[in-house]
Amino acid sequence: MPHVCGEHLVFASSKLIILDKILQKCQKEKKQTLIFSGFTRILDIVQDYMNMRQFRYARLDGMSISIRQDMY
């Protein structure tokens, strides 16, 4: 079965319902928002949501191993 994004994505979780309300308000007010998660699966869901709503976003979880090693 193909992957389908739709309103059911938002209504599957009360956290996404709240996120939807907050981000739509921020979008109207032209405010930037930072969403943090330590879980890439959650970021995948948020990315699907952002694409569905046609919000601009930048996903910042792509650090390479060498960059992480230099940080410590």
CHARMM-style PDB file with segment names, atoms N, HN, CA, C and O in Angstrom:
ATOM      1  N   MET     1       0.850  -1.196   0.000  1.00  0.00      PROA
ATOM      2  CA  MET     1       0.000   0.000   0.000  1.00  0.00      PROA
ATOM      3  C   MET     1       0.890   1.251   0.000  1.00  0.00      PROA
ATOM      4  O   MET     1       1.817   1.337   0.805  1.00  0.00      PROA
ATOM      5  N   PRO     2       0.627   2.215  -0.882  1.00  0.00      PROA
ATOM      6  CA  PRO     2       1.455   3.417  -0.959  1.00  0.00      PROA
ATOM      7  C   PRO     2       1.268   4.317   0.268  1.00  0.00      PROA
ATOM      8  O   PRO     2       0.227   4.301   0.925  1.00  0.00      PROA
ATOM      9  N   HSD     3       2.303   5.092   0.549  1.00  0.00      PROA
ATOM     10  HN  HSD     3       3.149   5.105   0.016  1.00  0.00      PROA
ATOM     11  CA  HSD     3       2.282   6.036   1.664  1.00  0.00      PROA
ATOM     12  C   HSD     3       1.425   7.241   1.273  1.00  0.00      PROA
ATOM     13  O   HSD     3       1.685   7.883   0.255  1.00  0.00      PROA
ATOM     14  N   VAL     4       0.408   7.548   2.073  1.00  0.00      PROA
ATOM     15  HN  VAL     4       0.196   7.027   2.900  1.00  0.00      PROA
ATOM     16  CA  VAL     4      -0.507   8.650   1.765  1.00  0.00      PROA
ATOM     17  C   VAL     4      -0.539   9.613   2.941  1.00  0.00      PROA
ATOM     18  O   VAL     4      -0.809   9.204   4.070  1.00  0.00      PROA
ATOM     19  N   CYS     5      -0.263  10.897   2.685  1.00  0.00      PROA
ATOM     20  HN  CYS     5      -0.044  11.230   1.768  1.00  0.00      PROA
ATOM     21  CA  CYS     5      -0.372  11.940   3.709  1.00  0.00      PROA
ATOM     22  C   CYS     5      -1.701  12.648   3.530  1.00  0.00      PROA
ATOM     23  O   CYS     5      -2.104  12.979   2.415  1.00  0.00      PROA
ATOM     24  N   GLY     6      -2.369  12.871   4.641  1.00  0.00      PROA
ATOM     25  HN  GLY     6      -2.041  12.602   5.547  1.00  0.00      PROA
ATOM     26  CA  GLY     6      -3.631  13.587   4.604  1.00  0.00      PROA
ATOM     27  C   GLY     6      -3.982  14.074   5.997  1.00  0.00      PROA
ATOM     28  O   GLY     6      -3.177  13.973   6.922  1.00  0.00      PROA
ATOM     29  N   GLU     7      -5.164  14.593   6.139  1.00  0.00      PROA
ATOM     30  HN  GLU     7      -5.818  14.676   5.387  1.00  0.00      PROA
ATOM     31  CA  GLU     7      -5.612  15.118   7.435  1.00  0.00      PROA
ATOM     32  C   GLU     7      -5.580  14.063   8.529  1.00  0.00      PROA
ATOM     33  O   GLU     7      -5.468  14.397   9.709  1.00  0.00      PROA
ATOM     34  N   HSD     8      -5.676  12.792   8.150  1.00  0.00      PROA
ATOM     35  HN  HSD     8      -5.767  12.521   7.192  1.00  0.00      PROA
ATOM     36  CA  HSD     8      -5.613  11.735   9.164  1.00  0.00      PROA
ATOM     37  C   HSD     8      -4.269  11.759   9.898  1.00  0.00      PROA
ATOM     38  O   HSD     8      -4.182  11.296  11.035  1.00  0.00      PROA
ATOM     39  N   LEU     9      -3.234  12.287   9.267  1.00  0.00      PROA
ATOM     40  HN  LEU     9      -3.306  12.663   8.343  1.00  0.00      PROA
ATOM     41  CA  LEU     9      -1.933  12.416   9.904  1.00  0.00      PROA
ATOM     42  C   LEU     9      -2.027  13.322  11.130  1.00  0.00      PROA
ATOM     43  O   LEU     9      -1.457  13.013  12.176  1.00  0.00      PROA
ATOM     44  N   VAL    10      -2.740  14.433  11.002  1.00  0.00      PROA
ATOM     45  HN  VAL    10      -3.203  14.684  10.152  1.00  0.00      PROA
ATOM     46  CA  VAL    10      -2.891  15.379  12.112  1.00  0.00      PROA
ATOM     47  C   VAL    10      -3.768  14.781  13.208  1.00  0.00      PROA
ATOM     48  O   VAL    10      -3.433  14.882  14.389  1.00  0.00      PROA
ATOM     49  N   PHE    11      -4.862  14.173  12.842  1.00  0.00      PROA
ATOM     50  HN  PHE    11      -5.135  14.090  11.883  1.00  0.00      PROA
ATOM     51  CA  PHE    11      -5.825  13.693  13.830  1.00  0.00      PROA
ATOM     52  C   PHE    11      -5.434  12.369  14.469  1.00  0.00      PROA
ATOM     53  O   PHE    11      -6.165  11.856  15.316  1.00  0.00      PROA
ATOM     54  N   ALA    12      -4.300  11.808  14.082  1.00  0.00      PROA
ATOM     55  HN  ALA    12      -3.706  12.225  13.394  1.00  0.00      PROA
ATOM     56  CA  ALA    12      -3.827  10.553  14.682  1.00  0.00      PROA
ATOM     57  C   ALA    12      -3.236  10.776  16.071  1.00  0.00      PROA
ATOM     58  O   ALA    12      -3.082   9.823  16.835  1.00  0.00      PROA
ATOM     59  N   SER    13      -2.904  12.016  16.406  1.00  0.00      PROA
ATOM     60  HN  SER    13      -3.028  12.790  15.785  1.00  0.00      PROA
ATOM     61  CA  SER    13      -2.249  12.308  17.679  1.00  0.00      PROA
ATOM     62  C   SER    13      -2.697  13.664  18.195  1.00  0.00      PROA
ATOM     63  O   SER    13      -2.756  14.635  17.440  1.00  0.00      PROA
ATOM     64  N   SER    14      -3.015  13.730  19.490  1.00  0.00      PROA
ATOM     65  HN  SER    14      -2.967  12.941  20.103  1.00  0.00      PROA
ATOM     66  CA  SER    14      -3.410  15.020  20.060  1.00  0.00      PROA
ATOM     67  C   SER    14      -2.235  16.003  20.035  1.00  0.00      PROA
ATOM     68  O   SER    14      -2.442  17.214  19.956  1.00  0.00      PROA
ATOM     69  N   LYS    15      -1.005  15.485  20.103  1.00  0.00      PROA
ATOM     70  HN  LYS    15      -0.837  14.501  20.167  1.00  0.00      PROA
ATOM     71  CA  LYS    15       0.160  16.370  20.015  1.00  0.00      PROA
ATOM     72  C   LYS    15       0.257  17.012  18.638  1.00  0.00      PROA
ATOM     73  O   LYS    15       0.629  18.180  18.524  1.00  0.00      PROA
ATOM     74  N   LEU    16      -0.073  16.264  17.593  1.00  0.00      PROA
ATOM     75  HN  LEU    16      -0.375  15.315  17.685  1.00  0.00      PROA
ATOM     76  CA  LEU    16      -0.050  16.848  16.250  1.00  0.00      PROA
ATOM     77  C   LEU    16      -1.193  17.837  16.051  1.00  0.00      PROA
ATOM     78  O   LEU    16      -1.049  18.800  15.297  1.00  0.00      PROA
ATOM     79  N   ILE    17      -2.316  17.619  16.709  1.00  0.00      PROA
ATOM     80  HN  ILE    17      -2.433  16.837  17.322  1.00  0.00      PROA
ATOM     81  CA  ILE    17      -3.422  18.590  16.629  1.00  0.00      PROA
ATOM     82  C   ILE    17      -2.970  19.928  17.208  1.00  0.00      PROA
ATOM     83  O   ILE    17      -3.206  20.979  16.612  1.00  0.00      PROA
ATOM     84  N   ILE    18      -2.314  19.885  18.382  1.00  0.00      PROA
ATOM     85  HN  ILE    18      -2.122  19.032  18.867  1.00  0.00      PROA
ATOM     86  CA  ILE    18      -1.810  21.112  19.014  1.00  0.00      PROA
ATOM     87  C   ILE    18      -0.717  21.742  18.148  1.00  0.00      PROA
ATOM     88  O   ILE    18      -0.716  22.953  17.926  1.00  0.00      PROA
ATOM     89  N   LEU    19       0.214  20.916  17.659  1.00  0.00      PROA
ATOM     90  HN  LEU    19       0.213  19.932  17.839  1.00  0.00      PROA
ATOM     91  CA  LEU    19       1.281  21.422  16.791  1.00  0.00      PROA
ATOM     92  C   LEU    19       0.701  22.096  15.560  1.00  0.00      PROA
ATOM     93  O   LEU    19       1.189  23.143  15.134  1.00  0.00      PROA
ATOM     94  N   ASP    20      -0.335  21.504  14.986  1.00  0.00      PROA
ATOM     95  HN  ASP    20      -0.732  20.653  15.331  1.00  0.00      PROA
ATOM     96  CA  ASP    20      -0.992  22.067  13.810  1.00  0.00      PROA
ATOM     97  C   ASP    20      -1.542  23.455  14.105  1.00  0.00      PROA
ATOM     98  O   ASP    20      -1.373  24.374  13.303  1.00  0.00      PROA
ATOM     99  N   LYS    21      -2.196  23.613  15.243  1.00  0.00      PROA
ATOM    100  HN  LYS    21      -2.334  22.867  15.894  1.00  0.00      PROA
ATOM    101  CA  LYS    21      -2.759  24.925  15.607  1.00  0.00      PROA
ATOM    102  C   LYS    21      -1.657  25.952  15.829  1.00  0.00      PROA
ATOM    103  O   LYS    21      -1.765  27.091  15.375  1.00  0.00      PROA
ATOM    104  N   ILE    22      -0.599  25.551  16.526  1.00  0.00      PROA
ATOM    105  HN  ILE    22      -0.512  24.625  16.895  1.00  0.00      PROA
ATOM    106  CA  ILE    22       0.500  26.473  16.809  1.00  0.00      PROA
ATOM    107  C   ILE    22       1.205  26.900  15.518  1.00  0.00      PROA
ATOM    108  O   ILE    22       1.449  28.087  15.299  1.00  0.00      PROA
ATOM    109  N   LEU    23       1.528  25.922  14.670  1.00  0.00      PROA
ATOM    110  HN  LEU    23       1.329  24.958  14.849  1.00  0.00      PROA
ATOM    111  CA  LEU    23       2.269  26.250  13.449  1.00  0.00      PROA
ATOM    112  C   LEU    23       1.438  27.058  12.462  1.00  0.00      PROA
ATOM    113  O   LEU    23       1.980  27.913  11.761  1.00  0.00      PROA
ATOM    114  N   GLN    24       0.151  26.809  12.393  1.00  0.00      PROA
ATOM    115  HN  GLN    24      -0.289  26.114  12.962  1.00  0.00      PROA
ATOM    116  CA  GLN    24      -0.676  27.621  11.495  1.00  0.00      PROA
ATOM    117  C   GLN    24      -0.749  29.064  11.980  1.00  0.00      PROA
ATOM    118  O   GLN    24      -0.749  29.993  11.172  1.00  0.00      PROA
ATOM    119  N   LYS    25      -0.811  29.256  13.310  1.00  0.00      PROA
ATOM    120  HN  LYS    25      -0.811  28.502  13.966  1.00  0.00      PROA
ATOM    121  CA  LYS    25      -0.811  30.618  13.857  1.00  0.00      PROA
ATOM    122  C   LYS    25       0.530  31.301  13.584  1.00  0.00      PROA
ATOM    123  O   LYS    25       0.565  32.468  13.193  1.00  0.00      PROA
ATOM    124  N   CYS    26       1.635  30.575  13.789  1.00  0.00      PROA
ATOM    125  HN  CYS    26       1.607  29.627  14.107  1.00  0.00      PROA
ATOM    126  CA  CYS    26       2.963  31.130  13.518  1.00  0.00      PROA
ATOM    127  C   CYS    26       3.124  31.467  12.039  1.00  0.00      PROA
ATOM    128  O   CYS    26       3.748  32.470  11.692  1.00  0.00      PROA
ATOM    129  N   GLN    27       2.569  30.639  11.181  1.00  0.00      PROA
ATOM    130  HN  GLN    27       2.062  29.824  11.463  1.00  0.00      PROA
ATOM    131  CA  GLN    27       2.636  30.875   9.738  1.00  0.00      PROA
ATOM    132  C   GLN    27       1.930  32.187   9.379  1.00  0.00      PROA
ATOM    133  O   GLN    27       2.446  32.983   8.595  1.00  0.00      PROA
ATOM    134  N   LYS    28       0.750  32.401   9.959  1.00  0.00      PROA
ATOM    135  HN  LYS    28       0.331  31.754  10.596  1.00  0.00      PROA
ATOM    136  CA  LYS    28       0.013  33.639   9.683  1.00  0.00      PROA
ATOM    137  C   LYS    28       0.772  34.864  10.161  1.00  0.00      PROA
ATOM    138  O   LYS    28       0.748  35.910   9.513  1.00  0.00      PROA
ATOM    139  N   GLU    29       1.455  34.732  11.314  1.00  0.00      PROA
ATOM    140  HN  GLU    29       1.475  33.882  11.841  1.00  0.00      PROA
ATOM    141  CA  GLU    29       2.196  35.851  11.890  1.00  0.00      PROA
ATOM    142  C   GLU    29       3.625  35.937  11.355  1.00  0.00      PROA
ATOM    143  O   GLU    29       4.405  36.786  11.788  1.00  0.00      PROA
ATOM    144  N   LYS    30       3.962  35.055  10.413  1.00  0.00      PROA
ATOM    145  HN  LYS    30       3.328  34.366  10.061  1.00  0.00      PROA
ATOM    146  CA  LYS    30       5.280  35.022   9.781  1.00  0.00      PROA
ATOM    147  C   LYS    30       6.407  34.847  10.801  1.00  0.00      PROA
ATOM    148  O   LYS    30       7.456  35.481  10.691  1.00  0.00      PROA
ATOM    149  N   LYS    31       6.184  33.990  11.786  1.00  0.00      PROA
ATOM    150  HN  LYS    31       5.331  33.475  11.876  1.00  0.00      PROA
ATOM    151  CA  LYS    31       7.183  33.687  12.810  1.00  0.00      PROA
ATOM    152  C   LYS    31       7.883  32.382  12.470  1.00  0.00      PROA
ATOM    153  O   LYS    31       7.288  31.474  11.891  1.00  0.00      PROA
ATOM    154  N   GLN    32       9.146  32.303  12.837  1.00  0.00      PROA
ATOM    155  HN  GLN    32       9.630  33.041  13.307  1.00  0.00      PROA
ATOM    156  CA  GLN    32       9.896  31.073  12.661  1.00  0.00      PROA
ATOM    157  C   GLN    32       9.743  30.217  13.911  1.00  0.00      PROA
ATOM    158  O   GLN    32       9.544  30.741  15.008  1.00  0.00      PROA
ATOM    159  N   THR    33       9.834  28.909  13.745  1.00  0.00      PROA
ATOM    160  HN  THR    33       9.995  28.484  12.855  1.00  0.00      PROA
ATOM    161  CA  THR    33       9.627  27.983  14.846  1.00  0.00      PROA
ATOM    162  C   THR    33      10.689  26.895  14.789  1.00  0.00      PROA
ATOM    163  O   THR    33      11.070  26.441  13.710  1.00  0.00      PROA
ATOM    164  N   LEU    34      11.159  26.486  15.950  1.00  0.00      PROA
ATOM    165  HN  LEU    34      10.849  26.855  16.826  1.00  0.00      PROA
ATOM    166  CA  LEU    34      12.102  25.387  16.047  1.00  0.00      PROA
ATOM    167  C   LEU    34      11.412  24.207  16.718  1.00  0.00      PROA
ATOM    168  O   LEU    34      10.831  24.347  17.794  1.00  0.00      PROA
ATOM    169  N   ILE    35      11.480  23.055  16.083  1.00  0.00      PROA
ATOM    170  HN  ILE    35      11.952  22.941  15.209  1.00  0.00      PROA
ATOM    171  CA  ILE    35      10.925  21.823  16.645  1.00  0.00      PROA
ATOM    172  C   ILE    35      12.088  20.882  16.880  1.00  0.00      PROA
ATOM    173  O   ILE    35      12.850  20.582  15.961  1.00  0.00      PROA
ATOM    174  N   PHE    36      12.224  20.415  18.115  1.00  0.00      PROA
ATOM    175  HN  PHE    36      11.605  20.658  18.862  1.00  0.00      PROA
ATOM    176  CA  PHE    36      13.314  19.511  18.461  1.00  0.00      PROA
ATOM    177  C   PHE    36      12.763  18.145  18.808  1.00  0.00      PROA
ATOM    178  O   PHE    36      11.756  18.025  19.507  1.00  0.00      PROA
ATOM    179  N   SER    37      13.430  17.118  18.314  1.00  0.00      PROA
ATOM    180  HN  SER    37      14.248  17.216  17.747  1.00  0.00      PROA
ATOM    181  CA  SER    37      13.139  15.747  18.720  1.00  0.00      PROA
ATOM    182  C   SER    37      14.424  14.942  18.627  1.00  0.00      PROA
ATOM    183  O   SER    37      15.211  15.116  17.697  1.00  0.00      PROA
ATOM    184  N   GLY    38      14.627  14.080  19.577  1.00  0.00      PROA
ATOM    185  HN  GLY    38      13.987  13.939  20.333  1.00  0.00      PROA
ATOM    186  CA  GLY    38      15.777  13.194  19.565  1.00  0.00      PROA
ATOM    187  C   GLY    38      15.525  11.942  18.749  1.00  0.00      PROA
ATOM    188  O   GLY    38      16.405  11.089  18.632  1.00  0.00      PROA
ATOM    189  N   PHE    39      14.331  11.820  18.184  1.00  0.00      PROA
ATOM    190  HN  PHE    39      13.616  12.513  18.279  1.00  0.00      PROA
ATOM    191  CA  PHE    39      13.952  10.623  17.443  1.00  0.00      PROA
ATOM    192  C   PHE    39      13.729  10.962  15.975  1.00  0.00      PROA
ATOM    193  O   PHE    39      12.880  11.790  15.646  1.00  0.00      PROA
ATOM    194  N   THR    40      14.488  10.323  15.100  1.00  0.00      PROA
ATOM    195  HN  THR    40      15.178   9.651  15.367  1.00  0.00      PROA
ATOM    196  CA  THR    40      14.367  10.630  13.671  1.00  0.00      PROA
ATOM    197  C   THR    40      13.012  10.198  13.118  1.00  0.00      PROA
ATOM    198  O   THR    40      12.533  10.796  12.154  1.00  0.00      PROA
ATOM    199  N   ARG    41      12.385   9.185  13.695  1.00  0.00      PROA
ATOM    200  HN  ARG    41      12.774   8.700  14.478  1.00  0.00      PROA
ATOM    201  CA  ARG    41      11.052   8.762  13.231  1.00  0.00      PROA
ATOM    202  C   ARG    41      10.027   9.873  13.445  1.00  0.00      PROA
ATOM    203  O   ARG    41       9.149  10.077  12.606  1.00  0.00      PROA
ATOM    204  N   ILE    42      10.133  10.585  14.554  1.00  0.00      PROA
ATOM    205  HN  ILE    42      10.846  10.419  15.236  1.00  0.00      PROA
ATOM    206  CA  ILE    42       9.238  11.722  14.814  1.00  0.00      PROA
ATOM    207  C   ILE    42       9.507  12.815  13.787  1.00  0.00      PROA
ATOM    208  O   ILE    42       8.570  13.427  13.272  1.00  0.00      PROA
ATOM    209  N   LEU    43      10.768  13.061  13.488  1.00  0.00      PROA
ATOM    210  HN  LEU    43      11.528  12.564  13.906  1.00  0.00      PROA
ATOM    211  CA  LEU    43      11.105  14.062  12.472  1.00  0.00      PROA
ATOM    212  C   LEU    43      10.569  13.668  11.105  1.00  0.00      PROA
ATOM    213  O   LEU    43      10.194  14.534  10.315  1.00  0.00      PROA
ATOM    214  N   ASP    44      10.527  12.366  10.815  1.00  0.00      PROA
ATOM    215  HN  ASP    44      10.832  11.663  11.457  1.00  0.00      PROA
ATOM    216  CA  ASP    44       9.934  11.897   9.555  1.00  0.00      PROA
ATOM    217  C   ASP    44       8.450  12.255   9.496  1.00  0.00      PROA
ATOM    218  O   ASP    44       7.954  12.693   8.458  1.00  0.00      PROA
ATOM    219  N   ILE    45       7.746  12.067  10.610  1.00  0.00      PROA
ATOM    220  HN  ILE    45       8.149  11.711  11.453  1.00  0.00      PROA
ATOM    221  CA  ILE    45       6.314  12.390  10.671  1.00  0.00      PROA
ATOM    222  C   ILE    45       6.109  13.892  10.534  1.00  0.00      PROA
ATOM    223  O   ILE    45       5.230  14.339   9.797  1.00  0.00      PROA
ATOM    224  N   VAL    46       6.917  14.666  11.241  1.00  0.00      PROA
ATOM    225  HN  VAL    46       7.631  14.303  11.839  1.00  0.00      PROA
ATOM    226  CA  VAL    46       6.814  16.133  11.157  1.00  0.00      PROA
ATOM    227  C   VAL    46       7.129  16.600   9.736  1.00  0.00      PROA
ATOM    228  O   VAL    46       6.498  17.529   9.231  1.00  0.00      PROA
ATOM    229  N   GLN    47       8.096  15.963   9.098  1.00  0.00      PROA
ATOM    230  HN  GLN    47       8.608  15.209   9.509  1.00  0.00      PROA
ATOM    231  CA  GLN    47       8.416  16.310   7.708  1.00  0.00      PROA
ATOM    232  C   GLN    47       7.223  16.037   6.791  1.00  0.00      PROA
ATOM    233  O   GLN    47       6.906  16.861   5.933  1.00  0.00      PROA
ATOM    234  N   ASP    48       6.561  14.897   6.960  1.00  0.00      PROA
ATOM    235  HN  ASP    48       6.818  14.228   7.657  1.00  0.00      PROA
ATOM    236  CA  ASP    48       5.356  14.607   6.175  1.00  0.00      PROA
ATOM    237  C   ASP    48       4.285  15.663   6.417  1.00  0.00      PROA
ATOM    238  O   ASP    48       3.623  16.112   5.481  1.00  0.00      PROA
ATOM    239  N   TYR    49       4.120  16.055   7.674  1.00  0.00      PROA
ATOM    240  HN  TYR    49       4.657  15.690   8.434  1.00  0.00      PROA
ATOM    241  CA  TYR    49       3.140  17.093   8.025  1.00  0.00      PROA
ATOM    242  C   TYR    49       3.498  18.422   7.339  1.00  0.00      PROA
ATOM    243  O   TYR    49       2.635  19.071   6.747  1.00  0.00      PROA
ATOM    244  N   MET    50       4.773  18.819   7.425  1.00  0.00      PROA
ATOM    245  HN  MET    50       5.474  18.291   7.905  1.00  0.00      PROA
ATOM    246  CA  MET    50       5.200  20.089   6.827  1.00  0.00      PROA
ATOM    247  C   MET    50       4.974  20.095   5.315  1.00  0.00      PROA
ATOM    248  O   MET    50       4.542  21.100   4.750  1.00  0.00      PROA
ATOM    249  N   ASN    51       5.268  18.976   4.670  1.00  0.00      PROA
ATOM    250  HN  ASN    51       5.619  18.161   5.129  1.00  0.00      PROA
ATOM    251  CA  ASN    51       5.026  18.870   3.233  1.00  0.00      PROA
ATOM    252  C   ASN    51       3.535  18.934   2.927  1.00  0.00      PROA
ATOM    253  O   ASN    51       3.128  19.572   1.956  1.00  0.00      PROA
ATOM    254  N   MET    52       2.716  18.280   3.748  1.00  0.00      PROA
ATOM    255  HN  MET    52       3.046  17.763   4.538  1.00  0.00      PROA
ATOM    256  CA  MET    52       1.268  18.283   3.534  1.00  0.00      PROA
ATOM    257  C   MET    52       0.706  19.707   3.626  1.00  0.00      PROA
ATOM    258  O   MET    52      -0.140  20.096   2.820  1.00  0.00      PROA
ATOM    259  N   ARG    53       1.180  20.482   4.613  1.00  0.00      PROA
ATOM    260  HN  ARG    53       1.867  20.166   5.267  1.00  0.00      PROA
ATOM    261  CA  ARG    53       0.707  21.858   4.813  1.00  0.00      PROA
ATOM    262  C   ARG    53       1.437  22.863   3.910  1.00  0.00      PROA
ATOM    263  O   ARG    53       1.098  24.047   3.891  1.00  0.00      PROA
ATOM    264  N   GLN    54       2.432  22.386   3.170  1.00  0.00      PROA
ATOM    265  HN  GLN    54       2.707  21.425   3.186  1.00  0.00      PROA
ATOM    266  CA  GLN    54       3.243  23.228   2.287  1.00  0.00      PROA
ATOM    267  C   GLN    54       3.959  24.336   3.058  1.00  0.00      PROA
ATOM    268  O   GLN    54       4.073  25.469   2.589  1.00  0.00      PROA
ATOM    269  N   PHE    55       4.444  23.978   4.265  1.00  0.00      PROA
ATOM    270  HN  PHE    55       4.352  23.058   4.647  1.00  0.00      PROA
ATOM    271  CA  PHE    55       5.255  24.892   5.063  1.00  0.00      PROA
ATOM    272  C   PHE    55       6.712  24.721   4.649  1.00  0.00      PROA
ATOM    273  O   PHE    55       7.148  23.614   4.333  1.00  0.00      PROA
ATOM    274  N   ARG    56       7.461  25.820   4.653  1.00  0.00      PROA
ATOM    275  HN  ARG    56       7.107  26.719   4.910  1.00  0.00      PROA
ATOM    276  CA  ARG    56       8.898  25.743   4.403  1.00  0.00      PROA
ATOM    277  C   ARG    56       9.572  25.274   5.688  1.00  0.00      PROA
ATOM    278  O   ARG    56       9.184  25.673   6.786  1.00  0.00      PROA
ATOM    279  N   TYR    57      10.578  24.429   5.541  1.00  0.00      PROA
ATOM    280  HN  TYR    57      10.893  24.105   4.649  1.00  0.00      PROA
ATOM    281  CA  TYR    57      11.285  23.922   6.716  1.00  0.00      PROA
ATOM    282  C   TYR    57      12.697  23.520   6.332  1.00  0.00      PROA
ATOM    283  O   TYR    57      13.009  23.330   5.157  1.00  0.00      PROA
ATOM    284  N   ALA    58      13.535  23.395   7.330  1.00  0.00      PROA
ATOM    285  HN  ALA    58      13.282  23.549   8.285  1.00  0.00      PROA
ATOM    286  CA  ALA    58      14.884  22.864   7.154  1.00  0.00      PROA
ATOM    287  C   ALA    58      15.081  21.795   8.220  1.00  0.00      PROA
ATOM    288  O   ALA    58      14.882  22.047   9.409  1.00  0.00      PROA
ATOM    289  N   ARG    59      15.464  20.628   7.795  1.00  0.00      PROA
ATOM    290  HN  ARG    59      15.626  20.424   6.830  1.00  0.00      PROA
ATOM    291  CA  ARG    59      15.683  19.517   8.726  1.00  0.00      PROA
ATOM    292  C   ARG    59      17.179  19.447   9.027  1.00  0.00      PROA
ATOM    293  O   ARG    59      18.000  19.332   8.118  1.00  0.00      PROA
ATOM    294  N   LEU    60      17.521  19.517  10.311  1.00  0.00      PROA
ATOM    295  HN  LEU    60      16.853  19.611  11.050  1.00  0.00      PROA
ATOM    296  CA  LEU    60      18.922  19.649  10.711  1.00  0.00      PROA
ATOM    297  C   LEU    60      19.441  18.414  11.430  1.00  0.00      PROA
ATOM    298  O   LEU    60      20.185  18.543  12.402  1.00  0.00      PROA
ATOM    299  N   ASP    61      19.077  17.244  10.988  1.00  0.00      PROA
ATOM    300  HN  ASP    61      18.472  17.139  10.198  1.00  0.00      PROA
ATOM    301  CA  ASP    61      19.549  16.037  11.668  1.00  0.00      PROA
ATOM    302  C   ASP    61      20.579  15.280  10.851  1.00  0.00      PROA
ATOM    303  O   ASP    61      20.816  14.101  11.112  1.00  0.00      PROA
ATOM    304  N   GLY    62      21.191  15.916   9.880  1.00  0.00      PROA
ATOM    305  HN  GLY    62      20.999  16.874   9.667  1.00  0.00      PROA
ATOM    306  CA  GLY    62      22.081  15.217   8.967  1.00  0.00      PROA
ATOM    307  C   GLY    62      23.559  15.402   9.238  1.00  0.00      PROA
ATOM    308  O   GLY    62      24.356  15.356   8.302  1.00  0.00      PROA
ATOM    309  N   MET    63      23.962  15.612  10.509  1.00  0.00      PROA
ATOM    310  HN  MET    63      23.314  15.649  11.270  1.00  0.00      PROA
ATOM    311  CA  MET    63      25.384  15.772  10.798  1.00  0.00      PROA
ATOM    312  C   MET    63      26.141  14.487  10.493  1.00  0.00      PROA
ATOM    313  O   MET    63      25.668  13.391  10.794  1.00  0.00      PROA
ATOM    314  N   SER    64      27.299  14.627   9.905  1.00  0.00      PROA
ATOM    315  HN  SER    64      27.683  15.518   9.661  1.00  0.00      PROA
ATOM    316  CA  SER    64      28.110  13.450   9.604  1.00  0.00      PROA
ATOM    317  C   SER    64      28.853  12.996  10.855  1.00  0.00      PROA
ATOM    318  O   SER    64      28.964  13.745  11.826  1.00  0.00      PROA
ATOM    319  N   ILE    65      29.353  11.784  10.827  1.00  0.00      PROA
ATOM    320  HN  ILE    65      29.263  11.175  10.039  1.00  0.00      PROA
ATOM    321  CA  ILE    65      30.066  11.223  11.975  1.00  0.00      PROA
ATOM    322  C   ILE    65      31.310  12.041  12.293  1.00  0.00      PROA
ATOM    323  O   ILE    65      31.621  12.253  13.465  1.00  0.00      PROA
ATOM    324  N   SER    66      32.028  12.503  11.275  1.00  0.00      PROA
ATOM    325  HN  SER    66      31.775  12.331  10.323  1.00  0.00      PROA
ATOM    326  CA  SER    66      33.256  13.264  11.515  1.00  0.00      PROA
ATOM    327  C   SER    66      32.960  14.582  12.225  1.00  0.00      PROA
ATOM    328  O   SER    66      33.740  15.005  13.078  1.00  0.00      PROA
ATOM    329  N   ILE    67      31.862  15.231  11.895  1.00  0.00      PROA
ATOM    330  HN  ILE    67      31.228  14.888  11.202  1.00  0.00      PROA
ATOM    331  CA  ILE    67      31.491  16.486  12.569  1.00  0.00      PROA
ATOM    332  C   ILE    67      31.171  16.196  14.027  1.00  0.00      PROA
ATOM    333  O   ILE    67      31.599  16.948  14.903  1.00  0.00      PROA
ATOM    334  N   ARG    68      30.434  15.131  14.313  1.00  0.00      PROA
ATOM    335  HN  ARG    68      30.086  14.521  13.601  1.00  0.00      PROA
ATOM    336  CA  ARG    68      30.114  14.775  15.693  1.00  0.00      PROA
ATOM    337  C   ARG    68      31.372  14.480  16.485  1.00  0.00      PROA
ATOM    338  O   ARG    68      31.477  14.888  17.642  1.00  0.00      PROA
ATOM    339  N   GLN    69      32.326  13.782  15.895  1.00  0.00      PROA
ATOM    340  HN  GLN    69      32.240  13.451  14.955  1.00  0.00      PROA
ATOM    341  CA  GLN    69      33.556  13.434  16.592  1.00  0.00      PROA
ATOM    342  C   GLN    69      34.371  14.683  16.898  1.00  0.00      PROA
ATOM    343  O   GLN    69      35.023  14.750  17.940  1.00  0.00      PROA
ATOM    344  N   ASP    70      34.346  15.679  16.005  1.00  0.00      PROA
ATOM    345  HN  ASP    70      33.816  15.624  15.159  1.00  0.00      PROA
ATOM    346  CA  ASP    70      35.068  16.924  16.233  1.00  0.00      PROA
ATOM    347  C   ASP    70      34.456  17.744  17.370  1.00  0.00      PROA
ATOM    348  O   ASP    70      35.136  18.568  17.981  1.00  0.00      PROA
ATOM    349  N   MET    71      33.174  17.517  17.650  1.00  0.00      PROA
ATOM    350  HN  MET    71      32.621  16.848  17.153  1.00  0.00      PROA
ATOM    351  CA  MET    71      32.500  18.267  18.697  1.00  0.00      PROA
ATOM    352  C   MET    71      32.953  17.832  20.093  1.00  0.00      PROA
ATOM    353  O   MET    71      32.822  18.602  21.045  1.00  0.00      PROA
ATOM    354  N   TYR    72      33.475  16.632  20.231  1.00  0.00      PROA
ATOM    355  HN  TYR    72      33.582  16.007  19.458  1.00  0.00      PROA
ATOM    356  CA  TYR    72      33.811  16.106  21.564  1.00  0.00      PROA
ATOM    357  C   TYR    72      35.286  16.068  21.812  1.00  0.00      PROA
ATOM    358  OT1 TYR    72      35.720  15.651  22.886  1.00  0.00      PROA
TER     359      TYR     72
END
